[in-house]
Amino acid sequence: MPSTPSATRRAGALLLAAVASMAAAGLTMAAPREAGPVRCEIRLDRNGGSVTLTALAHADKPVAGRYSLRVSGAGTDIRQGGPFEAAPGRAATLGTVSLGLSGGTARADLDLDVGGETLSCSQRIGGGI
């Protein structure tokens, strides 16, 4: 069914409003990054005055490797890491970090080392887009 100009404008306005509200909150979406059968993702969930970052690995086939998660900035320097395994059909949770949103900014960097290759994801938290 062809879309009408008013429906197209409404859809565009809704998308713009969603992006603007994310910008106001200082959050950005992290699309999964890919390298072969493995993808990494840093998921952000806001709850009141804090944000929770969840480092995830997605796989199209069973894989094993090592991960390194670093969250730094605004007086924060958190490092997590270790071995991980991921299987198809469900994301493997690698690590979780919760931060207070005090107006500062931070950066999360996730590295997955699988089969001699490194895949990296980054996410900025707080501030404007």
Phi and psi in radians as a Rosetta constraint file:
Dihedral C 1 N 2 CA 2 C 2 CIRCULARHARMONIC -1.190 0.35
Dihedral N 2 CA 2 C 2 N 3 CIRCULARHARMONIC 2.515 0.35
Dihedral C 2 N 3 CA 3 C 3 CIRCULARHARMONIC -1.465 0.35
Dihedral N 3 CA 3 C 3 N 4 CIRCULARHARMONIC 2.569 0.35
Dihedral C 3 N 4 CA 4 C 4 CIRCULARHARMONIC -1.521 0.35
Dihedral N 4 CA 4 C 4 N 5 CIRCULARHARMONIC 2.737 0.35
Dihedral C 4 N 5 CA 5 C 5 CIRCULARHARMONIC -0.996 0.35
Dihedral N 5 CA 5 C 5 N 6 CIRCULARHARMONIC -0.667 0.35
Dihedral C 5 N 6 CA 6 C 6 CIRCULARHARMONIC -1.210 0.35
Dihedral N 6 CA 6 C 6 N 7 CIRCULARHARMONIC -0.630 0.35
Dihedral C 6 N 7 CA 7 C 7 CIRCULARHARMONIC -1.162 0.35
Dihedral N 7 CA 7 C 7 N 8 CIRCULARHARMONIC -0.697 0.35
Dihedral C 7 N 8 CA 8 C 8 CIRCULARHARMONIC -1.125 0.35
Dihedral N 8 CA 8 C 8 N 9 CIRCULARHARMONIC -0.729 0.35
Dihedral C 8 N 9 CA 9 C 9 CIRCULARHARMONIC -1.126 0.35
Dihedral N 9 CA 9 C 9 N 10 CIRCULARHARMONIC -0.715 0.35
Dihedral C 9 N 10 CA 10 C 10 CIRCULARHARMONIC -1.111 0.35
Dihedral N 10 CA 10 C 10 N 11 CIRCULARHARMONIC -0.763 0.35
Dihedral C 10 N 11 CA 11 C 11 CIRCULARHARMONIC -1.091 0.35
Dihedral N 11 CA 11 C 11 N 12 CIRCULARHARMONIC -0.734 0.35
Dihedral C 11 N 12 CA 12 C 12 CIRCULARHARMONIC -1.120 0.35
Dihedral N 12 CA 12 C 12 N 13 CIRCULARHARMONIC -0.705 0.35
Dihedral C 12 N 13 CA 13 C 13 CIRCULARHARMONIC -1.146 0.35
Dihedral N 13 CA 13 C 13 N 14 CIRCULARHARMONIC -0.699 0.35
Dihedral C 13 N 14 CA 14 C 14 CIRCULARHARMONIC -1.124 0.35
Dihedral N 14 CA 14 C 14 N 15 CIRCULARHARMONIC -0.732 0.35
Dihedral C 14 N 15 CA 15 C 15 CIRCULARHARMONIC -1.113 0.35
Dihedral N 15 CA 15 C 15 N 16 CIRCULARHARMONIC -0.773 0.35
Dihedral C 15 N 16 CA 16 C 16 CIRCULARHARMONIC -1.092 0.35
Dihedral N 16 CA 16 C 16 N 17 CIRCULARHARMONIC -0.719 0.35
Dihedral C 16 N 17 CA 17 C 17 CIRCULARHARMONIC -1.114 0.35
Dihedral N 17 CA 17 C 17 N 18 CIRCULARHARMONIC -0.699 0.35
Dihedral C 17 N 18 CA 18 C 18 CIRCULARHARMONIC -1.129 0.35
Dihedral N 18 CA 18 C 18 N 19 CIRCULARHARMONIC -0.774 0.35
Dihedral C 18 N 19 CA 19 C 19 CIRCULARHARMONIC -1.140 0.35
Dihedral N 19 CA 19 C 19 N 20 CIRCULARHARMONIC -0.721 0.35
Dihedral C 19 N 20 CA 20 C 20 CIRCULARHARMONIC -1.118 0.35
Dihedral N 20 CA 20 C 20 N 21 CIRCULARHARMONIC -0.699 0.35
Dihedral C 20 N 21 CA 21 C 21 CIRCULARHARMONIC -1.185 0.35
Dihedral N 21 CA 21 C 21 N 22 CIRCULARHARMONIC -0.606 0.35
Dihedral C 21 N 22 CA 22 C 22 CIRCULARHARMONIC -1.163 0.35
Dihedral N 22 CA 22 C 22 N 23 CIRCULARHARMONIC -0.693 0.35
Dihedral C 22 N 23 CA 23 C 23 CIRCULARHARMONIC -1.122 0.35
Dihedral N 23 CA 23 C 23 N 24 CIRCULARHARMONIC -0.721 0.35
Dihedral C 23 N 24 CA 24 C 24 CIRCULARHARMONIC -1.115 0.35
Dihedral N 24 CA 24 C 24 N 25 CIRCULARHARMONIC -0.609 0.35
Dihedral C 24 N 25 CA 25 C 25 CIRCULARHARMONIC -1.390 0.35
Dihedral N 25 CA 25 C 25 N 26 CIRCULARHARMONIC -0.216 0.35
Dihedral C 25 N 26 CA 26 C 26 CIRCULARHARMONIC 1.338 0.35
Dihedral N 26 CA 26 C 26 N 27 CIRCULARHARMONIC 0.371 0.35
Dihedral C 26 N 27 CA 27 C 27 CIRCULARHARMONIC -1.953 0.35
Dihedral N 27 CA 27 C 27 N 28 CIRCULARHARMONIC 2.614 0.35
Dihedral C 27 N 28 CA 28 C 28 CIRCULARHARMONIC -2.255 0.35
Dihedral N 28 CA 28 C 28 N 29 CIRCULARHARMONIC 2.705 0.35
Dihedral C 28 N 29 CA 29 C 29 CIRCULARHARMONIC -1.480 0.35
Dihedral N 29 CA 29 C 29 N 30 CIRCULARHARMONIC 2.519 0.35
Dihedral C 29 N 30 CA 30 C 30 CIRCULARHARMONIC -1.935 0.35
Dihedral N 30 CA 30 C 30 N 31 CIRCULARHARMONIC 1.852 0.35
Dihedral C 30 N 31 CA 31 C 31 CIRCULARHARMONIC -1.308 0.35
Dihedral N 31 CA 31 C 31 N 32 CIRCULARHARMONIC 2.495 0.35
Dihedral C 31 N 32 CA 32 C 32 CIRCULARHARMONIC -1.033 0.35
Dihedral N 32 CA 32 C 32 N 33 CIRCULARHARMONIC 2.418 0.35
Dihedral C 32 N 33 CA 33 C 33 CIRCULARHARMONIC -1.739 0.35
Dihedral N 33 CA 33 C 33 N 34 CIRCULARHARMONIC 2.540 0.35
Dihedral C 33 N 34 CA 34 C 34 CIRCULARHARMONIC -2.076 0.35
Dihedral N 34 CA 34 C 34 N 35 CIRCULARHARMONIC 2.592 0.35
Dihedral C 34 N 35 CA 35 C 35 CIRCULARHARMONIC -2.663 0.35
Dihedral N 35 CA 35 C 35 N 36 CIRCULARHARMONIC 1.744 0.35
Dihedral C 35 N 36 CA 36 C 36 CIRCULARHARMONIC 1.131 0.35
Dihedral N 36 CA 36 C 36 N 37 CIRCULARHARMONIC -2.306 0.35
Dihedral C 36 N 37 CA 37 C 37 CIRCULARHARMONIC -1.477 0.35
Dihedral N 37 CA 37 C 37 N 38 CIRCULARHARMONIC 0.111 0.35
Dihedral C 37 N 38 CA 38 C 38 CIRCULARHARMONIC -2.102 0.35
Dihedral N 38 CA 38 C 38 N 39 CIRCULARHARMONIC 2.434 0.35
Dihedral C 38 N 39 CA 39 C 39 CIRCULARHARMONIC -2.280 0.35
Dihedral N 39 CA 39 C 39 N 40 CIRCULARHARMONIC 2.530 0.35
Dihedral C 39 N 40 CA 40 C 40 CIRCULARHARMONIC -1.994 0.35
Dihedral N 40 CA 40 C 40 N 41 CIRCULARHARMONIC 2.706 0.35
Dihedral C 40 N 41 CA 41 C 41 CIRCULARHARMONIC -2.642 0.35
Dihedral N 41 CA 41 C 41 N 42 CIRCULARHARMONIC 2.465 0.35
Dihedral C 41 N 42 CA 42 C 42 CIRCULARHARMONIC -2.012 0.35
Dihedral N 42 CA 42 C 42 N 43 CIRCULARHARMONIC 1.927 0.35
Dihedral C 42 N 43 CA 43 C 43 CIRCULARHARMONIC -1.638 0.35
Dihedral N 43 CA 43 C 43 N 44 CIRCULARHARMONIC 2.364 0.35
Dihedral C 43 N 44 CA 44 C 44 CIRCULARHARMONIC -1.940 0.35
Dihedral N 44 CA 44 C 44 N 45 CIRCULARHARMONIC 2.288 0.35
Dihedral C 44 N 45 CA 45 C 45 CIRCULARHARMONIC -2.268 0.35
Dihedral N 45 CA 45 C 45 N 46 CIRCULARHARMONIC 2.111 0.35
Dihedral C 45 N 46 CA 46 C 46 CIRCULARHARMONIC -1.632 0.35
Dihedral N 46 CA 46 C 46 N 47 CIRCULARHARMONIC 2.402 0.35
Dihedral C 46 N 47 CA 47 C 47 CIRCULARHARMONIC -2.495 0.35
Dihedral N 47 CA 47 C 47 N 48 CIRCULARHARMONIC 1.777 0.35
Dihedral C 47 N 48 CA 48 C 48 CIRCULARHARMONIC 1.103 0.35
Dihedral N 48 CA 48 C 48 N 49 CIRCULARHARMONIC -2.140 0.35
Dihedral C 48 N 49 CA 49 C 49 CIRCULARHARMONIC -1.657 0.35
Dihedral N 49 CA 49 C 49 N 50 CIRCULARHARMONIC 0.305 0.35
Dihedral C 49 N 50 CA 50 C 50 CIRCULARHARMONIC -2.345 0.35
Dihedral N 50 CA 50 C 50 N 51 CIRCULARHARMONIC 2.915 0.35
Dihedral C 50 N 51 CA 51 C 51 CIRCULARHARMONIC -2.316 0.35
Dihedral N 51 CA 51 C 51 N 52 CIRCULARHARMONIC 2.439 0.35
Dihedral C 51 N 52 CA 52 C 52 CIRCULARHARMONIC -1.960 0.35
Dihedral N 52 CA 52 C 52 N 53 CIRCULARHARMONIC 2.241 0.35
Dihedral C 52 N 53 CA 53 C 53 CIRCULARHARMONIC -1.811 0.35
Dihedral N 53 CA 53 C 53 N 54 CIRCULARHARMONIC 2.308 0.35
Dihedral C 53 N 54 CA 54 C 54 CIRCULARHARMONIC -2.143 0.35
Dihedral N 54 CA 54 C 54 N 55 CIRCULARHARMONIC 2.117 0.35
Dihedral C 54 N 55 CA 55 C 55 CIRCULARHARMONIC -1.541 0.35
Dihedral N 55 CA 55 C 55 N 56 CIRCULARHARMONIC 2.215 0.35
Dihedral C 55 N 56 CA 56 C 56 CIRCULARHARMONIC -2.232 0.35
Dihedral N 56 CA 56 C 56 N 57 CIRCULARHARMONIC 2.605 0.35
Dihedral C 56 N 57 CA 57 C 57 CIRCULARHARMONIC -2.129 0.35
Dihedral N 57 CA 57 C 57 N 58 CIRCULARHARMONIC 2.342 0.35
Dihedral C 57 N 58 CA 58 C 58 CIRCULARHARMONIC -2.025 0.35
Dihedral N 58 CA 58 C 58 N 59 CIRCULARHARMONIC 2.495 0.35
Dihedral C 58 N 59 CA 59 C 59 CIRCULARHARMONIC -2.456 0.35
Dihedral N 59 CA 59 C 59 N 60 CIRCULARHARMONIC 2.537 0.35
Dihedral C 59 N 60 CA 60 C 60 CIRCULARHARMONIC -1.551 0.35
Dihedral N 60 CA 60 C 60 N 61 CIRCULARHARMONIC -0.259 0.35
Dihedral C 60 N 61 CA 61 C 61 CIRCULARHARMONIC -2.589 0.35
Dihedral N 61 CA 61 C 61 N 62 CIRCULARHARMONIC 2.823 0.35
Dihedral C 61 N 62 CA 62 C 62 CIRCULARHARMONIC -1.036 0.35
Dihedral N 62 CA 62 C 62 N 63 CIRCULARHARMONIC 2.276 0.35
Dihedral C 62 N 63 CA 63 C 63 CIRCULARHARMONIC -2.406 0.35
Dihedral N 63 CA 63 C 63 N 64 CIRCULARHARMONIC 2.760 0.35
Dihedral C 63 N 64 CA 64 C 64 CIRCULARHARMONIC -2.390 0.35
Dihedral N 64 CA 64 C 64 N 65 CIRCULARHARMONIC 2.575 0.35
Dihedral C 64 N 65 CA 65 C 65 CIRCULARHARMONIC -3.029 0.35
Dihedral N 65 CA 65 C 65 N 66 CIRCULARHARMONIC -2.739 0.35
Dihedral C 65 N 66 CA 66 C 66 CIRCULARHARMONIC -2.211 0.35
Dihedral N 66 CA 66 C 66 N 67 CIRCULARHARMONIC 2.617 0.35
Dihedral C 66 N 67 CA 67 C 67 CIRCULARHARMONIC -2.212 0.35
Dihedral N 67 CA 67 C 67 N 68 CIRCULARHARMONIC 2.726 0.35
Dihedral C 67 N 68 CA 68 C 68 CIRCULARHARMONIC -2.420 0.35
Dihedral N 68 CA 68 C 68 N 69 CIRCULARHARMONIC 2.157 0.35
Dihedral C 68 N 69 CA 69 C 69 CIRCULARHARMONIC -2.094 0.35
Dihedral N 69 CA 69 C 69 N 70 CIRCULARHARMONIC 2.227 0.35
Dihedral C 69 N 70 CA 70 C 70 CIRCULARHARMONIC -2.259 0.35
Dihedral N 70 CA 70 C 70 N 71 CIRCULARHARMONIC 2.288 0.35
Dihedral C 70 N 71 CA 71 C 71 CIRCULARHARMONIC -2.119 0.35
Dihedral N 71 CA 71 C 71 N 72 CIRCULARHARMONIC 2.114 0.35
Dihedral C 71 N 72 CA 72 C 72 CIRCULARHARMONIC -2.447 0.35
Dihedral N 72 CA 72 C 72 N 73 CIRCULARHARMONIC 2.744 0.35
Dihedral C 72 N 73 CA 73 C 73 CIRCULARHARMONIC 2.039 0.35
Dihedral N 73 CA 73 C 73 N 74 CIRCULARHARMONIC 2.785 0.35
Dihedral C 73 N 74 CA 74 C 74 CIRCULARHARMONIC 0.877 0.35
Dihedral N 74 CA 74 C 74 N 75 CIRCULARHARMONIC 0.795 0.35
Dihedral C 74 N 75 CA 75 C 75 CIRCULARHARMONIC 1.326 0.35
Dihedral N 75 CA 75 C 75 N 76 CIRCULARHARMONIC 0.259 0.35
Dihedral C 75 N 76 CA 76 C 76 CIRCULARHARMONIC -2.062 0.35
Dihedral N 76 CA 76 C 76 N 77 CIRCULARHARMONIC 2.351 0.35
Dihedral C 76 N 77 CA 77 C 77 CIRCULARHARMONIC -2.572 0.35
Dihedral N 77 CA 77 C 77 N 78 CIRCULARHARMONIC 1.588 0.35
Dihedral C 77 N 78 CA 78 C 78 CIRCULARHARMONIC -1.965 0.35
Dihedral N 78 CA 78 C 78 N 79 CIRCULARHARMONIC 2.330 0.35
Dihedral C 78 N 79 CA 79 C 79 CIRCULARHARMONIC -2.275 0.35
Dihedral N 79 CA 79 C 79 N 80 CIRCULARHARMONIC 2.308 0.35
Dihedral C 79 N 80 CA 80 C 80 CIRCULARHARMONIC -2.327 0.35
Dihedral N 80 CA 80 C 80 N 81 CIRCULARHARMONIC 2.682 0.35
Dihedral C 80 N 81 CA 81 C 81 CIRCULARHARMONIC -3.092 0.35
Dihedral N 81 CA 81 C 81 N 82 CIRCULARHARMONIC 2.983 0.35
Dihedral C 81 N 82 CA 82 C 82 CIRCULARHARMONIC 2.635 0.35
Dihedral N 82 CA 82 C 82 N 83 CIRCULARHARMONIC -3.003 0.35
Dihedral C 82 N 83 CA 83 C 83 CIRCULARHARMONIC -1.323 0.35
Dihedral N 83 CA 83 C 83 N 84 CIRCULARHARMONIC 2.731 0.35
Dihedral C 83 N 84 CA 84 C 84 CIRCULARHARMONIC -2.597 0.35
Dihedral N 84 CA 84 C 84 N 85 CIRCULARHARMONIC 2.772 0.35
Dihedral C 84 N 85 CA 85 C 85 CIRCULARHARMONIC -2.291 0.35
Dihedral N 85 CA 85 C 85 N 86 CIRCULARHARMONIC 2.463 0.35
Dihedral C 85 N 86 CA 86 C 86 CIRCULARHARMONIC -2.336 0.35
Dihedral N 86 CA 86 C 86 N 87 CIRCULARHARMONIC 2.533 0.35
Dihedral C 86 N 87 CA 87 C 87 CIRCULARHARMONIC -2.265 0.35
Dihedral N 87 CA 87 C 87 N 88 CIRCULARHARMONIC 2.755 0.35
Dihedral C 87 N 88 CA 88 C 88 CIRCULARHARMONIC -1.102 0.35
Dihedral N 88 CA 88 C 88 N 89 CIRCULARHARMONIC 2.622 0.35
Dihedral C 88 N 89 CA 89 C 89 CIRCULARHARMONIC 1.645 0.35
Dihedral N 89 CA 89 C 89 N 90 CIRCULARHARMONIC -0.269 0.35
Dihedral C 89 N 90 CA 90 C 90 CIRCULARHARMONIC -2.717 0.35
Dihedral N 90 CA 90 C 90 N 91 CIRCULARHARMONIC 2.496 0.35
Dihedral C 90 N 91 CA 91 C 91 CIRCULARHARMONIC -1.265 0.35
Dihedral N 91 CA 91 C 91 N 92 CIRCULARHARMONIC 2.456 0.35
Dihedral C 91 N 92 CA 92 C 92 CIRCULARHARMONIC -1.611 0.35
Dihedral N 92 CA 92 C 92 N 93 CIRCULARHARMONIC 2.111 0.35
Dihedral C 92 N 93 CA 93 C 93 CIRCULARHARMONIC -1.399 0.35
Dihedral N 93 CA 93 C 93 N 94 CIRCULARHARMONIC 2.127 0.35
Dihedral C 93 N 94 CA 94 C 94 CIRCULARHARMONIC -1.691 0.35
Dihedral N 94 CA 94 C 94 N 95 CIRCULARHARMONIC -0.681 0.35
Dihedral C 94 N 95 CA 95 C 95 CIRCULARHARMONIC -2.923 0.35
Dihedral N 95 CA 95 C 95 N 96 CIRCULARHARMONIC 2.754 0.35
Dihedral C 95 N 96 CA 96 C 96 CIRCULARHARMONIC -2.384 0.35
Dihedral N 96 CA 96 C 96 N 97 CIRCULARHARMONIC 2.391 0.35
Dihedral C 96 N 97 CA 97 C 97 CIRCULARHARMONIC -2.330 0.35
Dihedral N 97 CA 97 C 97 N 98 CIRCULARHARMONIC 2.350 0.35
Dihedral C 97 N 98 CA 98 C 98 CIRCULARHARMONIC -1.989 0.35
Dihedral N 98 CA 98 C 98 N 99 CIRCULARHARMONIC 2.369 0.35
Dihedral C 98 N 99 CA 99 C 99 CIRCULARHARMONIC -2.273 0.35
Dihedral N 99 CA 99 C 99 N 100 CIRCULARHARMONIC 2.569 0.35
Dihedral C 99 N 100 CA 100 C 100 CIRCULARHARMONIC -1.386 0.35
Dihedral N 100 CA 100 C 100 N 101 CIRCULARHARMONIC 2.524 0.35
Dihedral C 100 N 101 CA 101 C 101 CIRCULARHARMONIC -1.681 0.35
Dihedral N 101 CA 101 C 101 N 102 CIRCULARHARMONIC 1.626 0.35
Dihedral C 101 N 102 CA 102 C 102 CIRCULARHARMONIC -1.809 0.35
Dihedral N 102 CA 102 C 102 N 103 CIRCULARHARMONIC 0.377 0.35
Dihedral C 102 N 103 CA 103 C 103 CIRCULARHARMONIC 1.607 0.35
Dihedral N 103 CA 103 C 103 N 104 CIRCULARHARMONIC -0.179 0.35
Dihedral C 103 N 104 CA 104 C 104 CIRCULARHARMONIC -1.478 0.35
Dihedral N 104 CA 104 C 104 N 105 CIRCULARHARMONIC -3.074 0.35
Dihedral C 104 N 105 CA 105 C 105 CIRCULARHARMONIC -2.153 0.35
Dihedral N 105 CA 105 C 105 N 106 CIRCULARHARMONIC 2.717 0.35
Dihedral C 105 N 106 CA 106 C 106 CIRCULARHARMONIC -2.518 0.35
Dihedral N 106 CA 106 C 106 N 107 CIRCULARHARMONIC 2.916 0.35
Dihedral C 106 N 107 CA 107 C 107 CIRCULARHARMONIC -2.339 0.35
Dihedral N 107 CA 107 C 107 N 108 CIRCULARHARMONIC 2.374 0.35
Dihedral C 107 N 108 CA 108 C 108 CIRCULARHARMONIC -1.952 0.35
Dihedral N 108 CA 108 C 108 N 109 CIRCULARHARMONIC 2.302 0.35
Dihedral C 108 N 109 CA 109 C 109 CIRCULARHARMONIC -2.201 0.35
Dihedral N 109 CA 109 C 109 N 110 CIRCULARHARMONIC 2.234 0.35
Dihedral C 109 N 110 CA 110 C 110 CIRCULARHARMONIC -2.114 0.35
Dihedral N 110 CA 110 C 110 N 111 CIRCULARHARMONIC 2.201 0.35
Dihedral C 110 N 111 CA 111 C 111 CIRCULARHARMONIC -2.050 0.35
Dihedral N 111 CA 111 C 111 N 112 CIRCULARHARMONIC 2.294 0.35
Dihedral C 111 N 112 CA 112 C 112 CIRCULARHARMONIC -1.981 0.35
Dihedral N 112 CA 112 C 112 N 113 CIRCULARHARMONIC 2.194 0.35
Dihedral C 112 N 113 CA 113 C 113 CIRCULARHARMONIC -1.890 0.35
Dihedral N 113 CA 113 C 113 N 114 CIRCULARHARMONIC 1.983 0.35
Dihedral C 113 N 114 CA 114 C 114 CIRCULARHARMONIC -2.364 0.35
Dihedral N 114 CA 114 C 114 N 115 CIRCULARHARMONIC 2.120 0.35
Dihedral C 114 N 115 CA 115 C 115 CIRCULARHARMONIC 1.012 0.35
Dihedral N 115 CA 115 C 115 N 116 CIRCULARHARMONIC 0.635 0.35
Dihedral C 115 N 116 CA 116 C 116 CIRCULARHARMONIC 1.428 0.35
Dihedral N 116 CA 116 C 116 N 117 CIRCULARHARMONIC 0.018 0.35
Dihedral C 116 N 117 CA 117 C 117 CIRCULARHARMONIC -1.981 0.35
Dihedral N 117 CA 117 C 117 N 118 CIRCULARHARMONIC 2.559 0.35
Dihedral C 117 N 118 CA 118 C 118 CIRCULARHARMONIC -1.985 0.35
Dihedral N 118 CA 118 C 118 N 119 CIRCULARHARMONIC 2.316 0.35
Dihedral C 118 N 119 CA 119 C 119 CIRCULARHARMONIC -2.069 0.35
Dihedral N 119 CA 119 C 119 N 120 CIRCULARHARMONIC 2.315 0.35
Dihedral C 119 N 120 CA 120 C 120 CIRCULARHARMONIC -2.154 0.35
Dihedral N 120 CA 120 C 120 N 121 CIRCULARHARMONIC 2.501 0.35
Dihedral C 120 N 121 CA 121 C 121 CIRCULARHARMONIC -2.264 0.35
Dihedral N 121 CA 121 C 121 N 122 CIRCULARHARMONIC 2.545 0.35
Dihedral C 121 N 122 CA 122 C 122 CIRCULARHARMONIC -2.338 0.35
Dihedral N 122 CA 122 C 122 N 123 CIRCULARHARMONIC 2.687 0.35
Dihedral C 122 N 123 CA 123 C 123 CIRCULARHARMONIC -2.620 0.35
Dihedral N 123 CA 123 C 123 N 124 CIRCULARHARMONIC 2.359 0.35
Dihedral C 123 N 124 CA 124 C 124 CIRCULARHARMONIC -1.729 0.35
Dihedral N 124 CA 124 C 124 N 125 CIRCULARHARMONIC 2.465 0.35
Dihedral C 124 N 125 CA 125 C 125 CIRCULARHARMONIC -2.139 0.35
Dihedral N 125 CA 125 C 125 N 126 CIRCULARHARMONIC 2.293 0.35
Dihedral C 125 N 126 CA 126 C 126 CIRCULARHARMONIC 1.455 0.35
Dihedral N 126 CA 126 C 126 N 127 CIRCULARHARMONIC 3.096 0.35
Dihedral C 126 N 127 CA 127 C 127 CIRCULARHARMONIC 1.157 0.35
Dihedral N 127 CA 127 C 127 N 128 CIRCULARHARMONIC -3.012 0.35
Dihedral C 127 N 128 CA 128 C 128 CIRCULARHARMONIC -1.553 0.35
Dihedral N 128 CA 128 C 128 N 129 CIRCULARHARMONIC 2.970 0.35
